[in-house]
Amino acid sequence: MRLNVLGAGPAYTDRLDAAGAAYLVTHEGTHVLLDLGQGAFPRIFAHVHPTDLDAVVVTHLHPDHFIDLVPLRHYLRYEFEPPRRARVIGPRDLGARLDALHGETGFSDAALDLEVLGTEPRRIGSLTLEGRLVTHTKESYAVRVAAADGPGIVYSGDCGRAVDLAPLIRPGDTLLTEVAFGPGPVPAGVLHLDGPAVGGLAALANPGRVLLTHVLAGRDLDATLASVRARWEGPVSFVWPGDGLDV
Ligand SMILES: [Zn+2]
């Protein structure tokens, strides 16, 4: 299984090469895109034609995780005759949100086949997708993507309570997790993670490795890594747009 990082967030950035959350998982010709944040759409083309995506999975309805569904929709609608379509799996209100954003009823239906993510595992090509509700927005998911019997990738989406992720993590899995507030602390009432929370989760769930992402601008990266390592001894690193890893 291959993980290509198209964008690593976060919601705003001072990094010229940054893009919103978008992580492409590829296995035996199956391509699943986890989130599609701002500026990530054109980065798909370096890896796969967007019409060859088997699914786009949206973890929650914050724009930095789904806003580039708009260019994807326009591309499918206007670049082809007849228009093409994409399978999009996400929260229940995703279609209505996109329609409202564009001020057009039926906007998303014109090119996107929307499914509610939910928590029942489902097949996407050679991969299995499993969702789990986490503490963030009203309907926010973390997901696990895996080939049959192989190690998986557990992606946190955005998450305000690290232990919510633990039931998804199996031995040998790669934990791709937000660490928005770097070495911490997370301000009171804000539903995101920091390094100590991630380290504590890793010590509890023991993934094969931890990949950190979605860190806010200005956070100290070395201090963030140290804050994870203070609680967990396994491999941990940041991922950035353009990174590709075998998992
Ligand atoms: Zn969010």
py3Dmol code that shows the C-alpha trace and the ligand (Angstrom):
import py3Dmol

protein = """\
ATOM      1  CA  MET A   1       0.000   0.000   0.000  1.00  0.00           C
ATOM      2  CA  ARG A   2       1.311   3.425  -0.926  1.00  0.00           C
ATOM      3  CA  LEU A   3       0.570   6.705   0.815  1.00  0.00           C
ATOM      4  CA  ASN A   4       1.114   9.898  -1.147  1.00  0.00           C
ATOM      5  CA  VAL A   5       0.694  13.152   0.721  1.00  0.00           C
ATOM      6  CA  LEU A   6      -0.923  15.730  -1.568  1.00  0.00           C
ATOM      7  CA  GLY A   7      -1.623  18.222   1.190  1.00  0.00           C
ATOM      8  CA  ALA A   8      -0.999  18.141   4.904  1.00  0.00           C
ATOM      9  CA  GLY A   9      -3.125  21.083   6.013  1.00  0.00           C
ATOM     10  CA  PRO A  10      -3.802  22.837   8.215  1.00  0.00           C
ATOM     11  CA  ALA A  11      -6.691  25.300   7.830  1.00  0.00           C
ATOM     12  CA  TYR A  12      -4.337  28.236   7.193  1.00  0.00           C
ATOM     13  CA  THR A  13      -0.659  28.384   6.469  1.00  0.00           C
ATOM     14  CA  ASP A  14       2.369  30.581   5.863  1.00  0.00           C
ATOM     15  CA  ARG A  15       3.998  27.857   3.762  1.00  0.00           C
ATOM     16  CA  LEU A  16       3.948  28.583   0.035  1.00  0.00           C
ATOM     17  CA  ASP A  17       3.846  24.905  -0.915  1.00  0.00           C
ATOM     18  CA  ALA A  18       1.131  23.930   1.539  1.00  0.00           C
ATOM     19  CA  ALA A  19      -2.281  22.543   0.626  1.00  0.00           C
ATOM     20  CA  GLY A  20      -5.247  21.454   2.687  1.00  0.00           C
ATOM     21  CA  ALA A  21      -5.575  17.881   3.928  1.00  0.00           C
ATOM     22  CA  ALA A  22      -5.392  15.286   1.120  1.00  0.00           C
ATOM     23  CA  TYR A  23      -3.825  11.846   1.380  1.00  0.00           C
ATOM     24  CA  LEU A  24      -3.872   9.387  -1.513  1.00  0.00           C
ATOM     25  CA  VAL A  25      -3.825   5.679  -0.658  1.00  0.00           C
ATOM     26  CA  THR A  26      -3.045   3.306  -3.522  1.00  0.00           C
ATOM     27  CA  HIS A  27      -3.107  -0.483  -3.525  1.00  0.00           C
ATOM     28  CA  GLU A  28      -3.145  -2.793  -6.578  1.00  0.00           C
ATOM     29  CA  GLY A  29      -4.788  -0.227  -8.820  1.00  0.00           C
ATOM     30  CA  THR A  30      -7.261   0.989  -6.204  1.00  0.00           C
ATOM     31  CA  HIS A  31      -6.994   4.694  -5.396  1.00  0.00           C
ATOM     32  CA  VAL A  32      -8.702   6.190  -2.371  1.00  0.00           C
ATOM     33  CA  LEU A  33      -8.283   9.851  -1.511  1.00  0.00           C
ATOM     34  CA  LEU A  34      -8.672  10.785   2.148  1.00  0.00           C
ATOM     35  CA  ASP A  35      -9.960  14.382   2.328  1.00  0.00           C
ATOM     36  CA  LEU A  36      -9.619  17.049  -0.339  1.00  0.00           C
ATOM     37  CA  GLY A  37      -8.702  20.378   1.231  1.00  0.00           C
ATOM     38  CA  GLN A  38      -7.829  23.723  -0.336  1.00  0.00           C
ATOM     39  CA  GLY A  39      -5.347  23.622  -3.185  1.00  0.00           C
ATOM     40  CA  ALA A  40      -5.109  19.830  -3.271  1.00  0.00           C
ATOM     41  CA  PHE A  41      -7.150  19.147  -6.413  1.00  0.00           C
ATOM     42  CA  PRO A  42      -4.409  19.858  -9.018  1.00  0.00           C
ATOM     43  CA  ARG A  43      -1.983  17.705  -7.028  1.00  0.00           C
ATOM     44  CA  ILE A  44      -4.047  14.600  -7.765  1.00  0.00           C
ATOM     45  CA  PHE A  45      -2.891  14.588 -11.397  1.00  0.00           C
ATOM     46  CA  ALA A  46       0.723  13.805 -10.513  1.00  0.00           C
ATOM     47  CA  HIS A  47      -0.429  10.401  -9.266  1.00  0.00           C
ATOM     48  CA  VAL A  48      -3.716   9.395 -10.847  1.00  0.00           C
ATOM     49  CA  HIS A  49      -6.279  10.809 -13.209  1.00  0.00           C
ATOM     50  CA  PRO A  50      -9.124  12.117 -11.015  1.00  0.00           C
ATOM     51  CA  THR A  51     -11.647  10.031 -12.970  1.00  0.00           C
ATOM     52  CA  ASP A  52      -9.689   6.936 -11.899  1.00  0.00           C
ATOM     53  CA  LEU A  53     -10.180   7.625  -8.190  1.00  0.00           C
ATOM     54  CA  ASP A  54     -12.216   4.776  -6.703  1.00  0.00           C
ATOM     55  CA  ALA A  55     -13.479   7.043  -3.933  1.00  0.00           C
ATOM     56  CA  VAL A  56     -12.917  10.334  -2.179  1.00  0.00           C
ATOM     57  CA  VAL A  57     -13.486  10.031   1.565  1.00  0.00           C
ATOM     58  CA  VAL A  58     -14.339  13.203   3.501  1.00  0.00           C
ATOM     59  CA  THR A  59     -13.798  12.979   7.245  1.00  0.00           C
ATOM     60  CA  HIS A  60     -15.843  16.038   8.265  1.00  0.00           C
ATOM     61  CA  LEU A  61     -17.395  19.237   7.045  1.00  0.00           C
ATOM     62  CA  HIS A  62     -14.676  21.744   7.780  1.00  0.00           C
ATOM     63  CA  PRO A  63     -13.677  23.357   4.476  1.00  0.00           C
ATOM     64  CA  ASP A  64      -9.974  22.555   4.790  1.00  0.00           C
ATOM     65  CA  HIS A  65     -10.996  18.900   4.453  1.00  0.00           C
ATOM     66  CA  PHE A  66     -13.465  19.054   1.576  1.00  0.00           C
ATOM     67  CA  ILE A  67     -13.422  22.401  -0.259  1.00  0.00           C
ATOM     68  CA  ASP A  68     -11.594  21.083  -3.347  1.00  0.00           C
ATOM     69  CA  LEU A  69     -14.580  18.871  -4.094  1.00  0.00           C
ATOM     70  CA  VAL A  70     -15.755  22.047  -5.839  1.00  0.00           C
ATOM     71  CA  PRO A  71     -13.042  22.002  -8.544  1.00  0.00           C
ATOM     72  CA  LEU A  72     -13.370  18.208  -8.740  1.00  0.00           C
ATOM     73  CA  ARG A  73     -17.106  18.611  -9.399  1.00  0.00           C
ATOM     74  CA  HIS A  74     -16.541  21.303 -12.045  1.00  0.00           C
ATOM     75  CA  TYR A  75     -13.829  19.233 -13.690  1.00  0.00           C
ATOM     76  CA  LEU A  76     -16.058  16.161 -13.971  1.00  0.00           C
ATOM     77  CA  ARG A  77     -19.006  18.251 -15.134  1.00  0.00           C
ATOM     78  CA  TYR A  78     -17.316  20.414 -17.759  1.00  0.00           C
ATOM     79  CA  GLU A  79     -14.183  18.638 -18.924  1.00  0.00           C
ATOM     80  CA  PHE A  80     -16.007  15.628 -20.364  1.00  0.00           C
ATOM     81  CA  GLU A  81     -18.941  15.019 -22.652  1.00  0.00           C
ATOM     82  CA  PRO A  82     -20.901  13.285 -21.299  1.00  0.00           C
ATOM     83  CA  PRO A  83     -19.911  14.461 -17.796  1.00  0.00           C
ATOM     84  CA  ARG A  84     -18.201  11.952 -15.549  1.00  0.00           C
ATOM     85  CA  ARG A  85     -18.859  11.180 -11.912  1.00  0.00           C
ATOM     86  CA  ALA A  86     -16.960  10.380  -8.718  1.00  0.00           C
ATOM     87  CA  ARG A  87     -17.832   8.318  -5.665  1.00  0.00           C
ATOM     88  CA  VAL A  88     -17.635  10.509  -2.562  1.00  0.00           C
ATOM     89  CA  ILE A  89     -18.097   9.093   0.933  1.00  0.00           C
ATOM     90  CA  GLY A  90     -18.569  11.512   3.814  1.00  0.00           C
ATOM     91  CA  PRO A  91     -20.836  13.006   6.486  1.00  0.00           C
ATOM     92  CA  ARG A  92     -24.575  13.061   5.931  1.00  0.00           C
ATOM     93  CA  ASP A  93     -24.801  16.780   5.169  1.00  0.00           C
ATOM     94  CA  LEU A  94     -21.978  16.940   2.635  1.00  0.00           C
ATOM     95  CA  GLY A  95     -24.208  17.332  -0.419  1.00  0.00           C
ATOM     96  CA  ALA A  96     -26.335  20.041   1.171  1.00  0.00           C
ATOM     97  CA  ARG A  97     -23.216  21.875   2.309  1.00  0.00           C
ATOM     98  CA  LEU A  98     -21.747  21.897  -1.186  1.00  0.00           C
ATOM     99  CA  ASP A  99     -25.047  22.979  -2.693  1.00  0.00           C
ATOM    100  CA  ALA A 100     -25.339  25.834  -0.184  1.00  0.00           C
ATOM    101  CA  LEU A 101     -21.760  26.874  -0.767  1.00  0.00           C
ATOM    102  CA  HIS A 102     -22.424  27.224  -4.458  1.00  0.00           C
ATOM    103  CA  GLY A 103     -25.968  28.517  -4.012  1.00  0.00           C
ATOM    104  CA  GLU A 104     -27.281  25.870  -6.366  1.00  0.00           C
ATOM    105  CA  THR A 105     -29.613  22.970  -5.585  1.00  0.00           C
ATOM    106  CA  GLY A 106     -28.326  19.836  -7.294  1.00  0.00           C
ATOM    107  CA  PHE A 107     -24.805  21.221  -7.577  1.00  0.00           C
ATOM    108  CA  SER A 108     -23.180  18.154  -6.049  1.00  0.00           C
ATOM    109  CA  ASP A 109     -25.599  15.654  -7.610  1.00  0.00           C
ATOM    110  CA  ALA A 110     -24.481  16.777 -11.062  1.00  0.00           C
ATOM    111  CA  ALA A 111     -21.165  14.948 -10.712  1.00  0.00           C
ATOM    112  CA  LEU A 112     -20.767  13.399  -7.264  1.00  0.00           C
ATOM    113  CA  ASP A 113     -22.259  10.097  -6.094  1.00  0.00           C
ATOM    114  CA  LEU A 114     -22.509  10.778  -2.372  1.00  0.00           C
ATOM    115  CA  GLU A 115     -22.624   8.072   0.306  1.00  0.00           C
ATOM    116  CA  VAL A 116     -22.855   8.495   4.061  1.00  0.00           C
ATOM    117  CA  LEU A 117     -19.624   7.265   5.628  1.00  0.00           C
ATOM    118  CA  GLY A 118     -21.057   5.773   8.820  1.00  0.00           C
ATOM    119  CA  THR A 119     -19.247   3.118  10.818  1.00  0.00           C
ATOM    120  CA  GLU A 120     -19.954  -0.056   8.836  1.00  0.00           C
ATOM    121  CA  PRO A 121     -16.833  -1.326   7.007  1.00  0.00           C
ATOM    122  CA  ARG A 122     -17.120  -1.271   3.216  1.00  0.00           C
ATOM    123  CA  ARG A 123     -15.039  -2.401   0.277  1.00  0.00           C
ATOM    124  CA  ILE A 124     -13.480   0.039  -2.147  1.00  0.00           C
ATOM    125  CA  GLY A 125     -11.707  -1.988  -4.818  1.00  0.00           C
ATOM    126  CA  SER A 126      -8.972  -3.975  -3.089  1.00  0.00           C
ATOM    127  CA  LEU A 127      -9.256  -1.936   0.113  1.00  0.00           C
ATOM    128  CA  THR A 128     -11.545  -1.947   3.131  1.00  0.00           C
ATOM    129  CA  LEU A 129     -12.645   1.361   4.628  1.00  0.00           C
ATOM    130  CA  GLU A 130     -13.810   1.569   8.221  1.00  0.00           C
ATOM    131  CA  GLY A 131     -15.018   4.760   9.880  1.00  0.00           C
ATOM    132  CA  ARG A 132     -15.348   5.742  13.512  1.00  0.00           C
ATOM    133  CA  LEU A 133     -16.924   8.840  14.988  1.00  0.00           C
ATOM    134  CA  VAL A 134     -14.497  11.097  16.831  1.00  0.00           C
ATOM    135  CA  THR A 135     -14.836  14.203  18.964  1.00  0.00           C
ATOM    136  CA  HIS A 136     -14.606  17.259  16.702  1.00  0.00           C
ATOM    137  CA  THR A 137     -17.668  18.425  14.747  1.00  0.00           C
ATOM    138  CA  LYS A 138     -21.084  16.824  15.189  1.00  0.00           C
ATOM    139  CA  GLU A 139     -20.247  14.175  12.583  1.00  0.00           C
ATOM    140  CA  SER A 140     -16.478  13.755  12.310  1.00  0.00           C
ATOM    141  CA  TYR A 141     -14.819  10.504  11.400  1.00  0.00           C
ATOM    142  CA  ALA A 142     -11.451   8.900  11.684  1.00  0.00           C
ATOM    143  CA  VAL A 143     -10.936   6.132   9.171  1.00  0.00           C
ATOM    144  CA  ARG A 144      -8.897   2.982   8.729  1.00  0.00           C
ATOM    145  CA  VAL A 145      -7.957   1.883   5.213  1.00  0.00           C
ATOM    146  CA  ALA A 146      -6.387  -1.528   4.720  1.00  0.00           C
ATOM    147  CA  ALA A 147      -5.863  -4.319   2.243  1.00  0.00           C
ATOM    148  CA  ALA A 148      -7.116  -7.747   3.282  1.00  0.00           C
ATOM    149  CA  ASP A 149      -5.269  -8.962   6.384  1.00  0.00           C
ATOM    150  CA  GLY A 150      -2.528  -6.367   5.848  1.00  0.00           C
ATOM    151  CA  PRO A 151      -1.524  -3.462   8.029  1.00  0.00           C
ATOM    152  CA  GLY A 152      -3.661  -0.408   7.588  1.00  0.00           C
ATOM    153  CA  ILE A 153      -3.486   3.338   7.683  1.00  0.00           C
ATOM    154  CA  VAL A 154      -5.505   4.951  10.437  1.00  0.00           C
ATOM    155  CA  TYR A 155      -6.160   8.593   9.600  1.00  0.00           C
ATOM    156  CA  SER A 156      -7.394  10.811  12.398  1.00  0.00           C
ATOM    157  CA  GLY A 157      -9.114  13.465  10.339  1.00  0.00           C
ATOM    158  CA  ASP A 158      -9.467  16.194  12.944  1.00  0.00           C
ATOM    159  CA  CYS A 159      -9.914  14.851  16.440  1.00  0.00           C
ATOM    160  CA  GLY A 160     -10.299  16.439  19.850  1.00  0.00           C
ATOM    161  CA  ARG A 161      -9.888  13.302  21.955  1.00  0.00           C
ATOM    162  CA  ALA A 162      -6.981  11.012  21.119  1.00  0.00           C
ATOM    163  CA  VAL A 163      -8.413   7.869  22.694  1.00  0.00           C
ATOM    164  CA  ASP A 164     -11.298   8.011  20.187  1.00  0.00           C
ATOM    165  CA  LEU A 165      -8.785   6.692  17.640  1.00  0.00           C
ATOM    166  CA  ALA A 166      -7.571   3.716  19.667  1.00  0.00           C
ATOM    167  CA  PRO A 167     -10.259   1.182  18.608  1.00  0.00           C
ATOM    168  CA  LEU A 168      -9.295   1.652  14.948  1.00  0.00           C
ATOM    169  CA  ILE A 169      -5.585   0.940  15.454  1.00  0.00           C
ATOM    170  CA  ARG A 170      -4.361  -2.631  14.956  1.00  0.00           C
ATOM    171  CA  PRO A 171      -0.817  -3.951  15.420  1.00  0.00           C
ATOM    172  CA  GLY A 172       1.486  -2.738  12.676  1.00  0.00           C
ATOM    173  CA  ASP A 173      -0.849  -0.019  11.457  1.00  0.00           C
ATOM    174  CA  THR A 174       0.443   3.362  10.420  1.00  0.00           C
ATOM    175  CA  LEU A 175      -1.184   6.110  12.469  1.00  0.00           C
ATOM    176  CA  LEU A 176      -1.493   9.259  10.372  1.00  0.00           C
ATOM    177  CA  THR A 177      -2.662  11.821  12.863  1.00  0.00           C
ATOM    178  CA  GLU A 178      -3.252  15.502  13.190  1.00  0.00           C
ATOM    179  CA  VAL A 179      -1.097  17.302  15.697  1.00  0.00           C
ATOM    180  CA  ALA A 180      -2.542  20.742  15.128  1.00  0.00           C
ATOM    181  CA  PHE A 181      -1.180  22.373  18.263  1.00  0.00           C
ATOM    182  CA  GLY A 182       2.342  20.977  17.982  1.00  0.00           C
ATOM    183  CA  PRO A 183       3.948  20.485  21.384  1.00  0.00           C
ATOM    184  CA  GLY A 184       0.796  21.847  23.005  1.00  0.00           C
ATOM    185  CA  PRO A 185      -1.128  22.741  24.881  1.00  0.00           C
ATOM    186  CA  VAL A 186      -4.419  22.702  23.019  1.00  0.00           C
ATOM    187  CA  PRO A 187      -6.436  25.743  24.182  1.00  0.00           C
ATOM    188  CA  ALA A 188      -9.412  24.926  26.378  1.00  0.00           C
ATOM    189  CA  GLY A 189     -12.500  24.105  24.371  1.00  0.00           C
ATOM    190  CA  VAL A 190     -10.603  23.555  21.102  1.00  0.00           C
ATOM    191  CA  LEU A 191     -11.072  20.067  19.653  1.00  0.00           C
ATOM    192  CA  HIS A 192      -7.665  19.195  18.219  1.00  0.00           C
ATOM    193  CA  LEU A 193      -4.606  17.208  19.295  1.00  0.00           C
ATOM    194  CA  ASP A 194      -1.069  18.004  20.404  1.00  0.00           C
ATOM    195  CA  GLY A 195       2.098  15.939  20.697  1.00  0.00           C
ATOM    196  CA  PRO A 196       1.568  14.718  24.267  1.00  0.00           C
ATOM    197  CA  ALA A 197      -1.909  13.474  23.345  1.00  0.00           C
ATOM    198  CA  VAL A 198      -0.565  11.657  20.295  1.00  0.00           C
ATOM    199  CA  GLY A 199       2.272  10.135  22.310  1.00  0.00           C
ATOM    200  CA  GLY A 200      -0.142   8.932  24.943  1.00  0.00           C
ATOM    201  CA  LEU A 201      -2.384   7.395  22.301  1.00  0.00           C
ATOM    202  CA  ALA A 202       0.567   5.615  20.652  1.00  0.00           C
ATOM    203  CA  ALA A 203       1.649   4.204  24.005  1.00  0.00           C
ATOM    204  CA  LEU A 204      -1.891   2.912  24.486  1.00  0.00           C
ATOM    205  CA  ALA A 205      -2.554   1.515  21.000  1.00  0.00           C
ATOM    206  CA  ASN A 206       0.996   0.711  19.838  1.00  0.00           C
ATOM    207  CA  PRO A 207       0.852   1.388  16.086  1.00  0.00           C
ATOM    208  CA  GLY A 208       3.751   0.396  13.856  1.00  0.00           C
ATOM    209  CA  ARG A 209       4.619   4.030  13.353  1.00  0.00           C
ATOM    210  CA  VAL A 210       3.215   7.499  13.734  1.00  0.00           C
ATOM    211  CA  LEU A 211       3.048  10.093  10.967  1.00  0.00           C
ATOM    212  CA  LEU A 212       2.254  13.615  12.129  1.00  0.00           C
ATOM    213  CA  THR A 213       0.361  16.110  10.015  1.00  0.00           C
ATOM    214  CA  HIS A 214      -1.956  19.154  10.053  1.00  0.00           C
ATOM    215  CA  VAL A 215       0.331  21.182  12.329  1.00  0.00           C
ATOM    216  CA  LEU A 216      -0.478  24.866  12.638  1.00  0.00           C
ATOM    217  CA  ALA A 217       1.933  27.476  11.312  1.00  0.00           C
ATOM    218  CA  GLY A 218       4.549  28.604  13.801  1.00  0.00           C
ATOM    219  CA  ARG A 219       4.552  25.518  15.974  1.00  0.00           C
ATOM    220  CA  ASP A 220       7.977  24.146  16.908  1.00  0.00           C
ATOM    221  CA  LEU A 221       8.385  20.909  14.962  1.00  0.00           C
ATOM    222  CA  ASP A 222      11.333  19.521  16.935  1.00  0.00           C
ATOM    223  CA  ALA A 223       9.543  20.212  20.195  1.00  0.00           C
ATOM    224  CA  THR A 224       6.472  18.484  18.776  1.00  0.00           C
ATOM    225  CA  LEU A 225       8.438  15.339  17.933  1.00  0.00           C
ATOM    226  CA  ALA A 226      10.060  15.413  21.370  1.00  0.00           C
ATOM    227  CA  SER A 227       6.668  15.697  23.036  1.00  0.00           C
ATOM    228  CA  VAL A 228       5.485  12.544  21.269  1.00  0.00           C
ATOM    229  CA  ARG A 229       8.725  10.682  22.017  1.00  0.00           C
ATOM    230  CA  ALA A 230       8.458  11.574  25.682  1.00  0.00           C
ATOM    231  CA  ARG A 231       5.503   9.182  25.848  1.00  0.00           C
ATOM    232  CA  TRP A 232       6.234   6.644  23.083  1.00  0.00           C
ATOM    233  CA  GLU A 233       9.461   5.076  21.826  1.00  0.00           C
ATOM    234  CA  GLY A 234       8.350   3.971  18.349  1.00  0.00           C
ATOM    235  CA  PRO A 235       9.083   5.688  15.038  1.00  0.00           C
ATOM    236  CA  VAL A 236       7.494   9.094  14.564  1.00  0.00           C
ATOM    237  CA  SER A 237       7.953  11.735  11.882  1.00  0.00           C
ATOM    238  CA  PHE A 238       6.116  14.535  10.125  1.00  0.00           C
ATOM    239  CA  VAL A 239       4.769  14.123   6.585  1.00  0.00           C
ATOM    240  CA  TRP A 240       4.590  16.989   4.061  1.00  0.00           C
ATOM    241  CA  PRO A 241       3.126  17.526   0.606  1.00  0.00           C
ATOM    242  CA  GLY A 242       5.073  15.529  -1.949  1.00  0.00           C
ATOM    243  CA  ASP A 243       6.000  12.744   0.469  1.00  0.00           C
ATOM    244  CA  GLY A 244       5.369   9.188  -0.677  1.00  0.00           C
ATOM    245  CA  LEU A 245       5.679   6.199   1.631  1.00  0.00           C
ATOM    246  CA  ASP A 246       5.175   2.461   1.407  1.00  0.00           C
ATOM    247  CA  VAL A 247       3.062   1.271   4.300  1.00  0.00           C
TER     248      VAL A 247
END
"""
ligand_1 = """\
1
ZN
Zn -11.820 20.215 11.473
"""
view = py3Dmol.view(width=600, height=400)
view.addModel(protein, "pdb")
view.setStyle({"model": 0}, {"cartoon": {"style": "trace"}})
view.addModel(ligand_1, "xyz")
view.setStyle({"model": 1}, {"stick": {}})
view.zoomTo()
view.show()
